[in-house]
């Protein structure tokens, strides 16, 4: 069963025309700043301030302010890095894969999902740099000519991370901006004064000529083809940070597909987390409809089942391998010192998403919002379990240790969430949150299918 027909009227509710669609979406940019936006932006700004304080203190004192130790040399920083990178995957999936597959339901959500990708990758990029201890030497990861002929170790997945994340961010940024160009031109034509000049420069001289549209569609399709493989490759490379290490709990061939499925799972959960308040408080229920939310819920359920299968496969491999380190790690995760976050992971990522089998749940915005939040929590605790429990019990009992997060660990995590929301609030205030040009096309097709003129 397909998610939607090619021209499903439920993708755009109400009697919209191309001009009414453009007026409504652009009106969100030009209207008076809502009080709710100011409140949310202020809270996000306070969290960003806390992040800045934490970073300054980290640079002044060192990574010893975190709870990392020997043997747990990776703590919240790497957990947060993997979590944020995963969240960014749904934006590229929606924009690139669904564009190539000609799924029109992506139209209402692709623009803010792409922005979500950029902001999530920006948050993720902070943590490997901060975790270096001396982040001002980050450029040592870059192969550049130098008088000492020093080069990075290209067999290290950490170096691969640098190129993968940089490539992912660059392609996603270009893809997002290219899609914005016609919308920026629409804002230019509707604005006055200085804002008209700003939008005019950003629109790159777009006039909507046939030649412009022909080049635009070719370039957009080409970038979608470049971005689609990155959905698979980036998180696969991130997973190699773990699976290349001969550490029980990490050294597994299942990690690349497991991480990719988990990334799309958490990414779609974040799309729901953002879309539901967005459609309510900005009056976008006619454009981000229940059918869009239901489609995201179905994909969340599908990827969640893959994640659940990966959990079961890990447990089976540990059991089948017989007594040894792998079996001990699996039992220790379920019954050891970190059993609480382990079972929270199982509850949030395996049990709770099963409610999405029911259509009433998929079309209930309150239930969807709660489930998406719990999935985000569960995916973070999953990363925590992978990173911490595989390290805190070394091969020799004399090297065992515990990881206890400090105030600065939590401040950095909450600050990164604030940074993400800070950027997202700026985006929804200054740029069209829904693709104007694509929605105009959808409105015209919907009107034709209804026989309207």
N, C-alpha and C positions, 0 to 999 in steps of 0.2 A: 504494500500500500504506500503510495507516495504521500509526502507531507502536504503538498499543495498541488492543485492544478496550475497550469501555466498562467492563467489570468483569473485567479481567485479573488472575487470581490471582497472577501473578508480581510484581505491584506490592506485595504484602505476603506475605512468606514465613512459613511456620510457622502453627500453629493459634492465631492471636491472636484475642482478644475485645476489645470496647471497653474493658473494665476493665483487661486486661493491657497494652494499648497505653498507656493513661494512666499506669499504674504504672511502666512501663519508661521512658517519656520524662520524667516528673516525677522519677523516681529519679536521673536524671543531674544534676539541680539539687541534690538533698538529700544525695547521697552525699559521702563524704569526698573532699577535693580530691586528685586523682591527682598523683603525682610528675612525670609527663610534662607535665601542665598547668603545674605550677609552674616547670619548666625552660623551657618555651616562653614562658611569661608573663615570666620573668626576662629572656630574650633580647630579647623585644619591648620590655620596659621599658628595657633598656640602649640600644636603638636610639632610643626616644623621648627619652631623656636626651640622646643625640647630636643629635637634631633640635632640642631646646630650646636647646642650646648654640649650634648653627648659627644659629638664629633670633635669639637675643640678640646674637650677634656681628654678624649682618647689620644689625640695628637700630642697633647702636652705630657701625658703620663705613660701611655702605652697600652697594649692590648691586655695587660694585667688587670685592668678595671673590669674586664669581662670574667665570666666564670670558667674560661678554658684553662686546662692544665695538662699535665701528662698523666694518663694516656689520652684524655679527651682534648686534643689540640684543635678540633673543629667543633664549634658550638653554634650559637644562634646565628652568627654571620653567614655561614654556609647554608644553614637551614633556611634563612630568609632569602638568600640568593636563589636557591632552587625553587622555592615557593613563588617568588615574584616572576621568575622566568616562565614558570608554568602558567601563571595567570595570563600572561601576555599572549599565549598561543591561540586562544579562541578568536581574538581579533583577526589574526592572519588567516585562520581557518575560515571564518565567515567571509572575509573579504576576497581571499584568493580562491580557495577550493570551491565555495558555493558560486562564485562568479564563473569559474571555468565550467561548472556543472549546470549553469543557467538556472539557478534557483532564485526566483524573484523575491522570495520572502526575506532575503538578506537586506533588501533595500532600506528598510526603516531602521535597522540596527547596525549596519556596517560602519557608519561614520564614527559613532562614539565607541564602537568596539575597536576600531583601528587606533583611536586616541588612547583607549585603555591599554592597548599593546605598547604604545610608545612610553606611556607613563610607568607601566609596570617594568619595562626593560630599564628605564632610567633609575627606578628604585633598586632593581637587581644589580645594576652596575656599581652601585655604591659599596656593596658588601665585600666583594673580592679585593677592592682597593683598600678598604679600611682594615681588612684582615691581614694585609701584607705586613702590618706593623710599621713599616716605613713607606706609606703610600706615595710619597714624593718620588720614589724610584720606580713607579709603575711602568715607566717607559722601557724598563729593562725587558719587559715581555715582548717588545716590538723589535723585529729584526732590522736594525738600522746600522749603517756603516759607522765604525768607531775605530780609534787609533789602537785599541787593545785587542781588536778582532774577537770580541766577545759576542756570542750569539745565543739566543734562547734555546732550550732543549726542545726540539720539535717533536720528540717522542713523548713529551709530557702532555696529558689532557688539559692541564691548566693553561698551556699556551694555546691549545685548540679552543678553549673557552673564550679567550680574548678575541680570536678571529671570528668565531661563530657568533658571539653576542654583538660584536661590532658590525658584522655583515647583516645580521638580523635587524639591528636597529636602523642601519642605513637604508636597507631596502624598504622596511616598514615606513620610515619617514618619507621617502620619496613617493611611495605608493599612496600614502595618506595625503600628502600635499598635492599630488597630481589629481586625485579625486576631488580635492577642495577647489581647484582652480575655477571651474564653472560657477560654483557657489559663491566664491569670493567676488566674481564679476557681478553676480546677482546682488550681492550686498553693496558693491560699488555703485550700481545703478539706483539703489534705493536710499543711499546715505547722502549726507550733506557735510560741507565743511572739511575739517581735517580728516575725519574718518573716511570720507570719500577718497582722499588722496592715498591714505594708507591701504585701503582695500584695492585701490587702483594699481598700486605698485605690486601688491601681493597677487593680483589677478594676472600679472604678466602679459597685459595687453589682450586678454581674451575678449573677443567680440561675438562669439557664437556663430562664426561663419562655417559653412559646410566643410571647408578645408581644415578648420580648427577641430571640428568634431571628428573628422576622419583620422587625423593624426592622434587626437586624444584617445579614441577608442583602441587604436592599434597599440599605443604606448601602454595604456591601462591593462590591456590583455597580456602584453609582453611582461609587464611587471608582475601581474598575477601568476604567470608561469614561472617567474623567478622566485616569487615569494612562497609558492606552494611547497616546494621541496624543503624550504627552511623550517616548516612546521615539523617535519620529521627529523631533519638533521640536527637542529640546534639542541633540542632536549636529548637526543641520542648522544651527542657529544658531551653534554652536561652529565649524563648517566655514566659515561666512561671515566669521569673523575673518581667514581666509586668502584666500578667493576674492574678497572685495570689494577686496582690494589689487591694484593693477596690477603684480604681481611675477611674472615667469616661474616656473612651478612651483606657483604658488598660484592664479592667475587662471583658474579652470576651473569650468565649470558642473557637472561630474561630482562635485564635492566633497561636497555634501549626501548623496546616496545612498551614496557611497563611504565617508563617515565613519560613517553609520548602520550599514551592514553590518559595517564594521570594529569598531564598538563592540560589537555583539551577538556577533561572533566572539570578541573578547577577553573579553567578559563570560562567555560559556559556558566558555571555557578556564579562567577563574578559578573558576567553579562546580565544575568537575572537580578543580581543584587543591585546593579546600577540602573537597569531598565525599569524596574517596577516603581521605584520612587520618582524616576525621571518622567514617566508617562503620567503619573498622578499629579505631581506638583507643577508640571509645566503644561498640563492640559493636552497631552499627546496620545490620549487613549484611542483616538480615531486613526492614528498612524502607527503606533506601536500597539497592536491589537492583542487580544487574548490568543489568537492563532499564532502570532510570533512567539509569545511566551510559551505556548504549548510545544511549538517546534523546538525551542531551546531546551525545554524540559525533556523531550524525547531523546535528544542528542546527549543530554546530561545522563539520563538513565542508561543509554547504550554504552557510553564510555565508562560509566560507573560499573557496569557489569564486567567490562574488560579489566578494570582495576580489581574488582572482587576475584575474578579468575586468577589474576596475577598473585594476589595474596594466597589463594588456595594452592597455586603452583609452587610458590616459595615454601610453604609448609610441607607439601608433598615431597619436594626435592630434599628437604632437610630430613624428613622421615626415611625416605628411600636410601639416602646416603649412609644410614646406619649411625651408631653412636659416634660422636665426635664433635668437632667445633661447631659445625653448622647446626646440628640438632640442638646443641646447648644454647646457641644464640637465639634460636626460635623459641625454645622453652623459656629462656630468660626474658625475652620480650613480653611473653604472655603472663609470666608468673613472677618476674623479678622486680627490681626496684622501680622500673619504669612501666609497670603493668597498667597503671591508670591511663597514661596517654595512649598506650597501645589499644586498650579496649575502647577508648574514646574514638580512636581512628576507625576501628571496626564499626562502631555504632554510627558515626557520621558518614562514612564513605561506603558502607555496605548495607546496613540495615535500614537507616532512615530514607535513602534514595529509593527504596523499593516502593514507597508510597506513590511514586510517580507512575506506577502501572495504572493507577486509577485516573480517569479523565477528569473527575471532579476535583482532584488534587491539582492536576496540571493546569486547570483553569481557575484555580483559587489563588489570587495574587498574594494574600497573606501567607498561605501555606507555602507557596513557592519561595517567597522571600525568606521565610524562616529556614526552609530546607537548604536554600543556596548559602545562607550564612553558616549553617552547620557544616556544609560541605567544605567551605573555605577554612573553617576551624579544623576539620578533620584532615584536610590535605596539608595544613601546616604541621599538625602533630605527626602525620605520617613521615614528613621530612625529618622532623625531630627524632623520631624513632630510628629511622635509617642512619642518621648521622651519629647520634649519641650512643645507642645501645650496641652498635658494632665496635665502638672504641673503648667504652668504659670497662669492658672485660677483655683484657689482653690475653695472649697465649699463656702467660705465666701468672698465677694468682698473686705473686709478689708485685706485679705491675698493675693490679686492678685499682680502679679509682671511681669517683662519682663526679658528675657535673651538676653544679648548682648555679642557676642563672642569677646574676646580680641585678641590682637596680638599673645599671647601665645597659645590660642586655635588653631588659624590657623597654627602657627608654628609647633605644635604637630601633626596636621592632615597632613600637607604637608611633615613633617619629616617622618611620618610613611609610606607615599607613597614612599619617597626616600629610606627608609629602605627596603621595599619590592623590589623595583627595584635594589637596591644594591645587595641583595641576589640573585635575578634572573640573574643579569649580571654575577656574580661569577659562578652560575650554568651553564649557557650556554657557558662559557669560559673553565670551567674545567672538565665538565662531558658531556656524550652524551645526546643531547637534545631530541633525538628520540630513542626508544628502538631498539638496533641493532639486538638482537636475534629474536625479534618478526617480525621485518621487513625482516630479512633473510628468515624466514619461509613464510611470505607473498610473497616474491619474488620467492621462489621456487614453491609455489602453483600457482602463476600467470604464471610462465614459463611453468609449466605442463599443465595449462588450454589452453595455446596458442600452445602447441605442440612443445615447444622449448627444446633443450637439451644443 
